[in-house]
Amino acid sequence: MINQCKEEYLKKNQQGTMVSGVSLPVVLYVKAGKDKIEIEDHKYPEDGVGNDESIKKLFPESVRKVIFVNNNERVKQLEETIKNRVKEDKQ
């Protein structure tokens, strides 16, 4: 299980501004090879009223306990990485 975080940024006047984003848990079905890991399939929980039940079906209880933990430190690191990439792109 991973928690996918996708953010869309708009570059205007050499500044990056977030315009939209989403974060959700994802089940990845992978195949380990000699030199790589290949993603063969993935599943997302249902949206809306079916969300809670589909999360119960997709993830064991031990994983469900941490799915919605807000990891602020990791979010800050990702935001800093994006800002740095915008700065690098200016050059």
Order of alpha helices (4+ residues) and beta strands (2+ residues): beta-beta-beta-alpha-alpha-alpha
